[in-house]
Amino acid sequence: MASSIRVRATTNGDITEVQTLIQHPMDTGLVKDSKGELIPAHFIQQLKFECNGKDVFVADWGTAVSKDPYVKFSFKGAKKGDELKISWTDNKGASDTTTAKIS
């Protein structure tokens, strides 16, 4: 199965820019389906980015994040060829992880 995470990480000098798109429904639990029944909450609770084993970005999310979230940030201390690990876990116990080389 393909990962739900797409990532691009590029470095320029000592700044590494990371852009990530995650496929996830991010249901709030407040929306009804076509039958009028509430769609259960289903959302990412924690998103983590690690570079060479060190956390560089950790987010604890709730229901206020939109479907298929896009995350962009930058950090210092990485170089080309370093490995970036991205992982998430959701409120139903599902998770996904992927890695990318910084270019």
Secondary structure, 3 states (H helix, E strand, C coil): CCCCEEEEEEEECCEEEEEEEECCCCECCCCECCCCCECCCECEEEEEEEECCEEEEEEECCCCCCCCCEEEEEEECCCCCCEEEEEEEECCCCEEEEEEECC
